[in-house]
Amino acid sequence: MLVSGLSSLHNRTSVYLFRQVDYAIRCLVYLTRTRDRLATKSEIAKATSAPDLFVAKILQQLVRAGLVASTRGVHGGFVLARDPANLSLLDVIDVTQARVAPRPCVLDPRACPFRDTCPVHPVWVKIHRATEREMRKVSFASLARQAAKLRRPRPPRPHGARKVGPGRQALG
């Protein structure tokens, strides 16, 4: 029972951390793309499709870590504080204190009593190291260039709407 409880807690925590990291990455990509000006919290939330309150918490965390600078006041906002060419995905993982690992035993030897006798453990460690190595290679400058090439997603249709002609929708 204890093991399944811990496993369940680990899964819930992992989902939360992934969402937090995802939103932090979106915020930083947006700030990279708008480097020449301040962006407001609401603007960032809208542009990244992230909840306002979540963006506020993430921006505070990024400011404390020195990745983002903030200016208070009516004309205040947020701006990237580091060169995006030298800011990696792994930096965001570190700042958000998320851990990227295929299994808990890779990060905490106490998480699995079979670590020393498990034939798969070395494989998980290798995957973990490769993932971190690849994340270290991805800069926010490259992500912003990629984002500029992508089309903006269409907003979802209202529930029950159907298309009736170019640019028109009908309910029913």
N, C-alpha and C positions, 0 to 999 in steps of 0.2 A: 504494500500500500504506500509506504513512504517513497519508494522508487518511482511509482507511477505518479505520485503527487509532485515529486521533484521534476519529473519529466514534463508534466503538464505545466508547471510553473516556468520551466525553461522555454517551452514552446510559446507561451503567452509573452514572456519577456522578449524572446527573439522577434516575434511579430511586431511588438511595440518598437523595439530598437530599429528594426528595418524601416518602419514607417518614419521614425524620427530622422534616420539617416537619409532616406529618400527625400523628405521635405528639405533637409539641410542642403542636400546636393542641388535640388531645384532652385532654392534661394540663391546659392552661390553661382549657379550658372546664370541666373537672371542678373545678378549684380555684376557678373563678368561682362555680360552683353550690354549693360548700361553704365559702364565704368566712368563715363564722362560727366555724370550727374548723380545727385542724390535720388534715391528711390524711397518712397514712403512704405511703411509696413503694409498698409492696405493695398497699395499698388503691387507689392511683391506677392501678397496673398492671392490677389486676383490673377496675376500673371502665372502663378505656379499652381493654381487650383488647390491651394492648401488653406485649411481653416485659419482665420485671423489670429485666434488665441495661440494656436500651435506655432504659427509663424513668429509671433511676439516672443515666445519662449525660446525658440530656436535662434532668433536673431540675438537675443540676450546672451545666449551661450556662445555664439560665434563672435560677438563683440568681446566677451571676457577672454576668449582664446586668442584675440588679436587678428582674426581672419577678416573681420568686418569692423568698420569704424562707424560711429553714429554721431549725428549732430542733433541737438535738441532744438525745440522751438517751432514756430509756425512754418518756417521754411526748412525744417530739419528733415532728416531721413537717414538712410544707410548707404554706404559705399564700400566696395571691396578694399581691404586694407593691405593686401599682399598682391604681388605680381602673380596673375593667374597661371603663368607658365611654370611657376614654382610651387603651385598649390595642387596637391594630388587628392584623389579619392581617399587614399589611406589617411591623409591628414584629417579629413572630415570624420572618418571612422574613429580616429584617436580622440578628436575633440568631443564627439558625442558619446564617447566611452562605450561604444558598441564594440562587439568582438565578432569577427568573421571567422567562424570555424565550422567544419562539417559536423563535429561531435563535441560535446562538452569536455571529453577527456583530453582533447588536444590542448585546451587552455588550462585545465585544472587536473593534475594527476590524481587527485583524490576523488574525482568524479566517477571513476570506474575501477573496481577492484581487479579487473582482468587486464589492465593496461599492459603489464609486463608479459602476459601470456597470449595476448590477442594478436593474431596474424594480420588484422586489418589496421591496427593502430599506426604502424609506420606509413601506411598508405594515406590515412587521414592527415597525418602530420605533413606529408609531402604535398597534399592538396592544399592544406592551409597555407603553407609557405609559398606555393605557386600563386594562390589567390592574392596574398598580400603583395607579392612581387609585381603582379599585373596591375593591381590597384595603385601601387606607387608610381607606375608609368603613366597613368592617365591624368593629364593636367586639366585644369578648368579652362585654360585657353583653348585646348583641343575640343573640350565639350561644348564651349560656346561657339566655336566654328561649326561643329556638327549641328548644333541646335539652329544655327542660322540657315542651314540647308534644308531643314525639315519644314513641312507645312504645319500650320497651327491646326490642332484637332477641332473638328466641328463640335459645337455644343450639342448635347443629346436632345432629341425631340421630346416634347412633353408627352407624358404617358397617354396613350390612346390616339396620338396624332398620326396622320398618314399623309404622305406626299401627294399633292394633287396637280402640281405643275411646277415649272421652274421657280424655285425659291418660295413656293407657297405650301402651306400645310392646312389640313382640315382635321377637325376633331371628329371622332365618331367611329 
